[in-house]
Amino acid sequence: MLIAVASKDGKDINQHFGHAERFLIYSVENGDATLVEERTVERYCSFDPDHPLRGNLLRSTAETLAGCRAVVTAQMGEHPKSELEKFGVEPFVTSGLIKPTLVELAKIL
């Protein structure tokens, strides 16, 4: 399964969903997590007076994460969580090293 991760350094889950300009996409299978690609997005936490809840950005991010079973970030607001769930992307908020965390997460997905 594919899982998207917000990370500043590529080692730890340490970035807020709204600050991410890219997501690392990992394939998690048979007790291992392998980086397969990086997908860029527009920052969700950006000012737009015409779209205060930034639904357009959430839709765009969800489309960019298409095919991913989940997205894992260090922090995420309630609105983005509920909207991503509508698009079929399960949000998780945690921290730690990417690979072992994803392996453990895959056990419950």
N, CA, C and O atoms as CSV, one atom per row, in Angstrom:
chain,resi,resn,atom,element,x,y,z
A,1,MET,N,N,0.833,-1.172,0.000
A,1,MET,CA,C,0.000,0.000,0.000
A,1,MET,C,C,0.876,1.232,0.000
A,1,MET,O,O,2.014,1.198,0.468
A,2,LEU,N,N,0.338,2.332,-0.531
A,2,LEU,CA,C,1.063,3.593,-0.563
A,2,LEU,C,C,0.618,4.479,0.591
A,2,LEU,O,O,-0.574,4.591,0.877
A,3,ILE,N,N,1.590,5.107,1.251
A,3,ILE,CA,C,1.324,6.024,2.352
A,3,ILE,C,C,2.150,7.295,2.111
A,3,ILE,O,O,3.350,7.230,1.844
A,4,ALA,N,N,1.483,8.444,2.210
A,4,ALA,CA,C,2.151,9.733,2.036
A,4,ALA,C,C,2.623,10.247,3.392
A,4,ALA,O,O,1.943,10.069,4.403
A,5,VAL,N,N,3.786,10.881,3.408
A,5,VAL,CA,C,4.387,11.373,4.645
A,5,VAL,C,C,4.828,12.822,4.469
A,5,VAL,O,O,5.412,13.194,3.451
A,6,ALA,N,N,4.532,13.636,5.493
A,6,ALA,CA,C,5.045,15.006,5.529
A,6,ALA,C,C,6.305,15.010,6.385
A,6,ALA,O,O,6.258,14.703,7.576
A,7,SER,N,N,7.434,15.361,5.765
A,7,SER,CA,C,8.712,15.346,6.466
A,7,SER,C,C,9.581,16.488,5.972
A,7,SER,O,O,9.662,16.750,4.772
A,8,LYS,N,N,10.231,17.164,6.912
A,8,LYS,CA,C,11.162,18.231,6.552
A,8,LYS,C,C,12.510,17.679,6.106
A,8,LYS,O,O,13.178,18.264,5.254
A,9,ASP,N,N,12.909,16.531,6.696
A,9,ASP,CA,C,14.256,16.025,6.472
A,9,ASP,C,C,14.336,14.677,5.772
A,9,ASP,O,O,15.434,14.200,5.486
A,10,GLY,N,N,13.192,14.053,5.488
A,10,GLY,CA,C,13.200,12.760,4.814
A,10,GLY,C,C,13.515,11.585,5.714
A,10,GLY,O,O,13.601,10.453,5.239
A,11,LYS,N,N,13.691,11.828,7.013
A,11,LYS,CA,C,13.973,10.749,7.964
A,11,LYS,C,C,12.863,10.600,8.994
A,11,LYS,O,O,12.476,9.490,9.360
A,12,ASP,N,N,12.356,11.749,9.458
A,12,ASP,CA,C,11.353,11.754,10.517
A,12,ASP,C,C,10.026,12.308,10.025
A,12,ASP,O,O,9.982,13.097,9.080
A,13,ILE,N,N,8.944,11.890,10.671
A,13,ILE,CA,C,7.633,12.496,10.455
A,13,ILE,C,C,7.629,13.729,11.355
A,13,ILE,O,O,7.423,13.625,12.565
A,14,ASN,N,N,7.859,14.893,10.754
A,14,ASN,CA,C,8.078,16.091,11.567
A,14,ASN,C,C,7.556,17.362,10.922
A,14,ASN,O,O,8.053,18.454,11.203
A,15,GLN,N,N,6.553,17.226,10.055
A,15,GLN,CA,C,6.039,18.418,9.403
A,15,GLN,C,C,4.518,18.489,9.522
A,15,GLN,O,O,3.819,17.481,9.415
A,16,HIS,N,N,4.033,19.700,9.744
A,16,HIS,CA,C,2.602,19.985,9.806
A,16,HIS,C,C,2.021,19.835,8.402
A,16,HIS,O,O,2.640,20.255,7.425
A,17,PHE,N,N,0.846,19.243,8.302
A,17,PHE,CA,C,0.180,19.059,7.008
A,17,PHE,C,C,0.123,20.363,6.217
A,17,PHE,O,O,0.462,20.398,5.034
A,18,GLY,N,N,-0.304,21.417,6.873
A,18,GLY,CA,C,-0.488,22.694,6.193
A,18,GLY,C,C,0.776,23.383,5.739
A,18,GLY,O,O,0.712,24.312,4.934
A,19,HIS,N,N,1.933,22.953,6.234
A,19,HIS,CA,C,3.199,23.550,5.841
A,19,HIS,C,C,3.911,22.763,4.747
A,19,HIS,O,O,4.897,23.227,4.175
A,20,ALA,N,N,3.404,21.576,4.466
A,20,ALA,CA,C,4.068,20.698,3.488
A,20,ALA,C,C,3.928,21.241,2.073
A,20,ALA,O,O,2.844,21.638,1.646
A,21,GLU,N,N,5.031,21.249,1.365
A,21,GLU,CA,C,5.043,21.593,-0.056
A,21,GLU,C,C,5.362,20.367,-0.902
A,21,GLU,O,O,5.421,20.419,-2.131
A,22,ARG,N,N,5.567,19.259,-0.186
A,22,ARG,CA,C,5.804,17.974,-0.852
A,22,ARG,C,C,5.432,16.864,0.119
A,22,ARG,O,O,5.481,17.044,1.336
A,23,PHE,N,N,5.066,15.734,-0.426
A,23,PHE,CA,C,4.823,14.539,0.371
A,23,PHE,C,C,5.691,13.425,-0.185
A,23,PHE,O,O,5.793,13.236,-1.397
A,24,LEU,N,N,6.309,12.696,0.720
A,24,LEU,CA,C,7.098,11.530,0.340
A,24,LEU,C,C,6.142,10.351,0.286
A,24,LEU,O,O,5.381,10.119,1.225
A,25,ILE,N,N,6.181,9.613,-0.802
A,25,ILE,CA,C,5.263,8.491,-0.993
A,25,ILE,C,C,6.048,7.194,-0.799
A,25,ILE,O,O,7.019,6.912,-1.501
A,26,TYR,N,N,5.584,6.420,0.182
A,26,TYR,CA,C,6.227,5.149,0.516
A,26,TYR,C,C,5.322,3.993,0.157
A,26,TYR,O,O,4.104,4.054,0.328
A,27,SER,N,N,5.932,2.948,-0.340
A,27,SER,CA,C,5.247,1.672,-0.524
A,27,SER,C,C,5.559,0.836,0.711
A,27,SER,O,O,6.723,0.611,1.040
A,28,VAL,N,N,4.514,0.380,1.388
A,28,VAL,CA,C,4.702,-0.397,2.610
A,28,VAL,C,C,4.134,-1.792,2.375
A,28,VAL,O,O,2.930,-1.974,2.195
A,29,GLU,N,N,5.036,-2.769,2.383
A,29,GLU,CA,C,4.650,-4.161,2.128
A,29,GLU,C,C,5.601,-5.096,2.847
A,29,GLU,O,O,6.793,-4.815,2.967
A,30,ASN,N,N,5.070,-6.205,3.323
A,30,ASN,CA,C,5.873,-7.273,3.921
A,30,ASN,C,C,6.856,-6.772,4.980
A,30,ASN,O,O,8.007,-7.204,5.027
A,31,GLY,N,N,6.387,-5.860,5.824
A,31,GLY,CA,C,7.227,-5.392,6.921
A,31,GLY,C,C,8.334,-4.443,6.523
A,31,GLY,O,O,9.300,-4.276,7.267
A,32,ASP,N,N,8.213,-3.810,5.348
A,32,ASP,CA,C,9.243,-2.876,4.893
A,32,ASP,C,C,8.582,-1.653,4.266
A,32,ASP,O,O,7.501,-1.759,3.686
A,33,ALA,N,N,9.216,-0.514,4.380
A,33,ALA,CA,C,8.743,0.730,3.780
A,33,ALA,C,C,9.818,1.252,2.834
A,33,ALA,O,O,10.969,1.437,3.230
A,34,THR,N,N,9.435,1.487,1.582
A,34,THR,CA,C,10.368,1.938,0.562
A,34,THR,C,C,9.872,3.228,-0.066
A,34,THR,O,O,8.725,3.304,-0.506
A,35,LEU,N,N,10.730,4.247,-0.111
A,35,LEU,CA,C,10.390,5.500,-0.765
A,35,LEU,C,C,10.281,5.251,-2.265
A,35,LEU,O,O,11.211,4.736,-2.885
A,36,VAL,N,N,9.130,5.624,-2.850
A,36,VAL,CA,C,8.953,5.394,-4.286
A,36,VAL,C,C,8.876,6.684,-5.101
A,36,VAL,O,O,9.206,6.695,-6.286
A,37,GLU,N,N,8.435,7.778,-4.455
A,37,GLU,CA,C,8.389,9.044,-5.186
A,37,GLU,C,C,8.112,10.199,-4.230
A,37,GLU,O,O,7.825,10.011,-3.048
A,38,GLU,N,N,8.208,11.385,-4.784
A,38,GLU,CA,C,7.902,12.616,-4.065
A,38,GLU,C,C,6.871,13.369,-4.896
A,38,GLU,O,O,7.029,13.518,-6.107
A,39,ARG,N,N,5.810,13.844,-4.235
A,39,ARG,CA,C,4.768,14.588,-4.941
A,39,ARG,C,C,4.662,15.984,-4.338
A,39,ARG,O,O,4.536,16.139,-3.123
A,40,THR,N,N,4.715,16.997,-5.197
A,40,THR,CA,C,4.647,18.372,-4.720
A,40,THR,C,C,3.199,18.852,-4.663
A,40,THR,O,O,2.355,18.441,-5.460
A,41,VAL,N,N,2.938,19.730,-3.702
A,41,VAL,CA,C,1.617,20.325,-3.513
A,41,VAL,C,C,1.791,21.801,-3.174
A,41,VAL,O,O,2.884,22.247,-2.827
A,42,GLU,N,N,0.708,22.542,-3.280
A,42,GLU,CA,C,0.714,23.928,-2.821
A,42,GLU,C,C,0.428,23.921,-1.320
A,42,GLU,O,O,-0.445,23.187,-0.857
A,43,ARG,N,N,1.153,24.726,-0.572
A,43,ARG,CA,C,0.960,24.790,0.888
A,43,ARG,C,C,-0.494,25.071,1.227
A,43,ARG,O,O,-1.090,26.010,0.699
A,44,TYR,N,N,-1.061,24.266,2.099
A,44,TYR,CA,C,-2.436,24.471,2.546
A,44,TYR,C,C,-2.550,25.715,3.423
A,44,TYR,O,O,-3.521,26.462,3.300
A,45,CYS,N,N,-1.589,25.950,4.295
A,45,CYS,CA,C,-1.606,27.125,5.177
A,45,CYS,C,C,-1.084,28.334,4.414
A,45,CYS,O,O,0.068,28.743,4.563
A,46,SER,N,N,-1.958,28.887,3.599
A,46,SER,CA,C,-1.630,30.091,2.849
A,46,SER,C,C,-2.874,30.966,2.849
A,46,SER,O,O,-3.992,30.453,2.881
A,47,PHE,N,N,-2.697,32.248,2.815
A,47,PHE,CA,C,-3.822,33.171,2.908
A,47,PHE,C,C,-4.532,33.308,1.569
A,47,PHE,O,O,-3.904,33.569,0.543
A,48,ASP,N,N,-5.851,33.127,1.591
A,48,ASP,CA,C,-6.675,33.320,0.406
A,48,ASP,C,C,-8.022,33.867,0.864
A,48,ASP,O,O,-8.875,33.094,1.300
A,49,PRO,N,N,-8.237,35.179,0.776
A,49,PRO,CA,C,-9.469,35.778,1.285
A,49,PRO,C,C,-10.724,35.270,0.583
A,49,PRO,O,O,-11.808,35.312,1.165
A,50,ASP,N,N,-10.601,34.793,-0.651
A,50,ASP,CA,C,-11.759,34.290,-1.386
A,50,ASP,C,C,-12.117,32.854,-1.001
A,50,ASP,O,O,-13.235,32.406,-1.256
A,51,HIS,N,N,-11.180,32.135,-0.393
A,51,HIS,CA,C,-11.400,30.744,0.015
A,51,HIS,C,C,-10.830,30.533,1.415
A,51,HIS,O,O,-9.779,29.907,1.558
A,52,PRO,N,N,-11.504,31.044,2.458
A,52,PRO,CA,C,-10.926,30.984,3.809
A,52,PRO,C,C,-10.701,29.562,4.335
A,52,PRO,O,O,-9.784,29.355,5.130
A,53,LEU,N,N,-11.493,28.589,3.926
A,53,LEU,CA,C,-11.272,27.206,4.375
A,53,LEU,C,C,-10.371,26.433,3.410
A,53,LEU,O,O,-10.041,25.272,3.653
A,54,ARG,N,N,-9.983,27.080,2.329
A,54,ARG,CA,C,-9.038,26.536,1.351
A,54,ARG,C,C,-9.437,25.164,0.808
A,54,ARG,O,O,-8.592,24.292,0.601
A,55,GLY,N,N,-10.734,24.991,0.583
A,55,GLY,CA,C,-11.220,23.728,0.029
A,55,GLY,C,C,-10.600,23.399,-1.305
A,55,GLY,O,O,-10.385,22.230,-1.627
A,56,ASN,N,N,-10.306,24.444,-2.098
A,56,ASN,CA,C,-9.669,24.209,-3.391
A,56,ASN,C,C,-8.294,23.569,-3.223
A,56,ASN,O,O,-7.908,22.709,-4.016
A,57,LEU,N,N,-7.551,23.985,-2.193
A,57,LEU,CA,C,-6.228,23.398,-1.959
A,57,LEU,C,C,-6.340,21.979,-1.411
A,57,LEU,O,O,-5.538,21.112,-1.758
A,58,LEU,N,N,-7.335,21.741,-0.555
A,58,LEU,CA,C,-7.529,20.387,-0.036
A,58,LEU,C,C,-7.872,19.429,-1.166
A,58,LEU,O,O,-7.367,18.307,-1.214
A,59,ARG,N,N,-8.731,19.874,-2.073
A,59,ARG,CA,C,-9.099,19.041,-3.220
A,59,ARG,C,C,-7.866,18.744,-4.062
A,59,ARG,O,O,-7.638,17.607,-4.474
A,60,SER,N,N,-7.077,19.779,-4.312
A,60,SER,CA,C,-5.869,19.611,-5.113
A,60,SER,C,C,-4.877,18.661,-4.437
A,60,SER,O,O,-4.282,17.808,-5.095
A,61,THR,N,N,-4.701,18.813,-3.125
A,61,THR,CA,C,-3.788,17.937,-2.385
A,61,THR,C,C,-4.300,16.505,-2.405
A,61,THR,O,O,-3.522,15.572,-2.605
A,62,ALA,N,N,-5.603,16.323,-2.198
A,62,ALA,CA,C,-6.182,14.980,-2.222
A,62,ALA,C,C,-5.990,14.336,-3.594
A,62,ALA,O,O,-5.696,13.144,-3.684
A,63,GLU,N,N,-6.153,15.111,-4.648
A,63,GLU,CA,C,-5.930,14.581,-6.005
A,63,GLU,C,C,-4.470,14.194,-6.200
A,63,GLU,O,O,-4.167,13.183,-6.833
A,64,THR,N,N,-3.565,15.005,-5.654
A,64,THR,CA,C,-2.134,14.706,-5.761
A,64,THR,C,C,-1.793,13.423,-5.003
A,64,THR,O,O,-0.908,12.673,-5.416
A,65,LEU,N,N,-2.489,13.170,-3.903
A,65,LEU,CA,C,-2.235,11.977,-3.095
A,65,LEU,C,C,-3.068,10.778,-3.532
A,65,LEU,O,O,-3.118,9.768,-2.830
A,66,ALA,N,N,-3.717,10.883,-4.677
A,66,ALA,CA,C,-4.533,9.778,-5.190
A,66,ALA,C,C,-3.719,8.491,-5.227
A,66,ALA,O,O,-2.564,8.475,-5.652
A,67,GLY,N,N,-4.343,7.426,-4.777
A,67,GLY,CA,C,-3.670,6.132,-4.747
A,67,GLY,C,C,-3.052,5.822,-3.397
A,67,GLY,O,O,-2.693,4.676,-3.124
A,68,CYS,N,N,-2.924,6.840,-2.546
A,68,CYS,CA,C,-2.374,6.635,-1.204
A,68,CYS,C,C,-3.500,6.222,-0.252
A,68,CYS,O,O,-4.585,6.803,-0.269
A,69,ARG,N,N,-3.234,5.242,0.551
A,69,ARG,CA,C,-4.214,4.766,1.541
A,69,ARG,C,C,-4.312,5.738,2.707
A,69,ARG,O,O,-5.376,5.881,3.308
A,70,ALA,N,N,-3.205,6.412,3.032
A,70,ALA,CA,C,-3.167,7.296,4.196
A,70,ALA,C,C,-2.150,8.401,3.975
A,70,ALA,O,O,-1.291,8.327,3.096
A,71,VAL,N,N,-2.280,9.445,4.817
A,71,VAL,CA,C,-1.275,10.501,4.881
A,71,VAL,C,C,-0.898,10.644,6.352
A,71,VAL,O,O,-1.762,10.662,7.229
A,72,VAL,N,N,0.410,10.746,6.609
A,72,VAL,CA,C,0.922,10.812,7.976
A,72,VAL,C,C,1.679,12.125,8.136
A,72,VAL,O,O,2.587,12.439,7.368
A,73,THR,N,N,1.275,12.888,9.165
A,73,THR,CA,C,1.894,14.183,9.422
A,73,THR,C,C,2.114,14.362,10.921
A,73,THR,O,O,1.559,13.624,11.735
A,74,ALA,N,N,2.930,15.349,11.271
A,74,ALA,CA,C,3.186,15.647,12.684
A,74,ALA,C,C,2.017,16.394,13.312
A,74,ALA,O,O,1.763,16.257,14.509
A,75,GLN,N,N,1.299,17.187,12.509
A,75,GLN,CA,C,0.132,17.923,12.983
A,75,GLN,C,C,-0.822,18.119,11.815
A,75,GLN,O,O,-0.411,18.212,10.659
A,76,MET,N,N,-2.127,18.181,12.154
A,76,MET,CA,C,-3.129,18.436,11.128
A,76,MET,C,C,-4.401,18.923,11.810
A,76,MET,O,O,-4.831,18.359,12.816
A,77,GLY,N,N,-4.990,19.960,11.264
A,77,GLY,CA,C,-6.232,20.492,11.808
A,77,GLY,C,C,-7.414,19.574,11.530
A,77,GLY,O,O,-7.348,18.690,10.676
A,78,GLU,N,N,-8.486,19.800,12.264
A,78,GLU,CA,C,-9.684,18.968,12.122
A,78,GLU,C,C,-10.335,19.114,10.751
A,78,GLU,O,O,-10.808,18.129,10.186
A,79,HIS,N,N,-10.364,20.324,10.211
A,79,HIS,CA,C,-10.984,20.519,8.894
A,79,HIS,C,C,-10.254,19.738,7.802
A,79,HIS,O,O,-10.904,19.017,7.045
A,80,PRO,N,N,-8.934,19.853,7.690
A,80,PRO,CA,C,-8.241,19.049,6.677
A,80,PRO,C,C,-8.448,17.541,6.891
A,80,PRO,O,O,-8.605,16.793,5.925
A,81,LYS,N,N,-8.449,17.097,8.152
A,81,LYS,CA,C,-8.670,15.670,8.424
A,81,LYS,C,C,-9.994,15.205,7.845
A,81,LYS,O,O,-10.048,14.210,7.122
A,82,SER,N,N,-11.058,15.923,8.163
A,82,SER,CA,C,-12.380,15.488,7.705
A,82,SER,C,C,-12.512,15.588,6.189
A,82,SER,O,O,-13.153,14.742,5.566
A,83,GLU,N,N,-11.919,16.600,5.601
A,83,GLU,CA,C,-12.001,16.737,4.148
A,83,GLU,C,C,-11.209,15.644,3.440
A,83,GLU,O,O,-11.687,15.087,2.451
A,84,LEU,N,N,-10.012,15.323,3.923
A,84,LEU,CA,C,-9.224,14.263,3.298
A,84,LEU,C,C,-9.948,12.921,3.385
A,84,LEU,O,O,-9.905,12.127,2.445
A,85,GLU,N,N,-10.609,12.670,4.510
A,85,GLU,CA,C,-11.378,11.434,4.646
A,85,GLU,C,C,-12.461,11.339,3.580
A,85,GLU,O,O,-12.735,10.253,3.070
A,86,LYS,N,N,-13.081,12.474,3.238
A,86,LYS,CA,C,-14.103,12.493,2.182
A,86,LYS,C,C,-13.513,12.066,0.839
A,86,LYS,O,O,-14.205,11.492,-0.001
A,87,PHE,N,N,-12.235,12.352,0.651
A,87,PHE,CA,C,-11.563,11.992,-0.597
A,87,PHE,C,C,-10.931,10.599,-0.538
A,87,PHE,O,O,-10.264,10.172,-1.481
A,88,GLY,N,N,-11.147,9.896,0.575
A,88,GLY,CA,C,-10.654,8.533,0.688
A,88,GLY,C,C,-9.221,8.401,1.164
A,88,GLY,O,O,-8.628,7.329,1.041
A,89,VAL,N,N,-8.648,9.480,1.710
A,89,VAL,CA,C,-7.290,9.448,2.242
A,89,VAL,C,C,-7.396,9.507,3.765
A,89,VAL,O,O,-7.909,10.483,4.313
A,90,GLU,N,N,-6.917,8.474,4.444
A,90,GLU,CA,C,-7.028,8.407,5.899
A,90,GLU,C,C,-5.886,9.180,6.562
A,90,GLU,O,O,-4.720,8.853,6.343
A,91,PRO,N,N,-6.202,10.201,7.370
A,91,PRO,CA,C,-5.162,10.997,8.009
A,91,PRO,C,C,-4.699,10.399,9.340
A,91,PRO,O,O,-5.502,9.873,10.110
A,92,PHE,N,N,-3.400,10.489,9.593
A,92,PHE,CA,C,-2.815,10.066,10.862
A,92,PHE,C,C,-1.846,11.137,11.331
A,92,PHE,O,O,-1.065,11.669,10.542
A,93,VAL,N,N,-1.898,11.447,12.607
A,93,VAL,CA,C,-0.987,12.421,13.203
A,93,VAL,C,C,-0.102,11.678,14.195
A,93,VAL,O,O,-0.586,11.083,15.158
A,94,THR,N,N,1.188,11.721,13.945
A,94,THR,CA,C,2.169,11.050,14.806
A,94,THR,C,C,3.537,11.657,14.524
A,94,THR,O,O,3.667,12.563,13.701
A,95,SER,N,N,4.539,11.158,15.201
A,95,SER,CA,C,5.911,11.582,14.939
A,95,SER,C,C,6.813,10.367,15.086
A,95,SER,O,O,6.378,9.316,15.556
A,96,GLY,N,N,8.056,10.511,14.686
A,96,GLY,CA,C,9.018,9.420,14.787
A,96,GLY,C,C,9.697,9.166,13.470
A,96,GLY,O,O,9.452,9.855,12.480
A,97,LEU,N,N,10.558,8.162,13.468
A,97,LEU,CA,C,11.240,7.764,12.243
A,97,LEU,C,C,10.219,7.254,11.228
A,97,LEU,O,O,9.286,6.538,11.594
A,98,ILE,N,N,10.388,7.611,9.979
A,98,ILE,CA,C,9.397,7.284,8.959
A,98,ILE,C,C,9.207,5.781,8.790
A,98,ILE,O,O,8.099,5.275,8.970
A,99,LYS,N,N,10.262,5.070,8.450
A,99,LYS,CA,C,10.101,3.659,8.063
A,99,LYS,C,C,9.486,2.791,9.159
A,99,LYS,O,O,8.498,2.109,8.886
A,100,PRO,N,N,10.018,2.777,10.391
A,100,PRO,CA,C,9.395,1.912,11.399
A,100,PRO,C,C,7.965,2.346,11.740
A,100,PRO,O,O,7.121,1.505,12.049
A,101,THR,N,N,7.694,3.643,11.686
A,101,THR,CA,C,6.340,4.121,11.985
A,101,THR,C,C,5.366,3.632,10.913
A,101,THR,O,O,4.260,3.196,11.235
A,102,LEU,N,N,5.763,3.700,9.655
A,102,LEU,CA,C,4.881,3.242,8.585
A,102,LEU,C,C,4.646,1.749,8.631
A,102,LEU,O,O,3.539,1.287,8.352
A,103,VAL,N,N,5.661,0.991,8.976
A,103,VAL,CA,C,5.515,-0.460,9.095
A,103,VAL,C,C,4.487,-0.791,10.173
A,103,VAL,O,O,3.643,-1.667,9.984
A,104,GLU,N,N,4.559,-0.093,11.298
A,104,GLU,CA,C,3.584,-0.312,12.379
A,104,GLU,C,C,2.189,0.143,11.973
A,104,GLU,O,O,1.205,-0.535,12.271
A,105,LEU,N,N,2.096,1.279,11.299
A,105,LEU,CA,C,0.818,1.796,10.858
A,105,LEU,C,C,0.148,0.847,9.871
A,105,LEU,O,O,-1.067,0.656,9.913
A,106,ALA,N,N,0.928,0.263,9.001
A,106,ALA,CA,C,0.380,-0.652,7.996
A,106,ALA,C,C,-0.316,-1.853,8.650
A,106,ALA,O,O,-1.224,-2.440,8.061
A,107,LYS,N,N,0.097,-2.206,9.831
A,107,LYS,CA,C,-0.515,-3.348,10.528
A,107,LYS,C,C,-1.968,-3.088,10.912
A,107,LYS,O,O,-2.747,-4.027,11.077
A,108,ILE,N,N,-2.339,-1.796,11.056
A,108,ILE,CA,C,-3.720,-1.489,11.449
A,108,ILE,C,C,-4.572,-1.011,10.275
A,108,ILE,O,O,-5.783,-0.841,10.417
A,109,LEU,N,N,-3.952,-0.797,9.131
A,109,LEU,CA,C,-4.721,-0.348,7.958
A,109,LEU,C,C,-5.301,-1.510,7.177
A,109,LEU,O,O,-5.972,-1.302,6.167
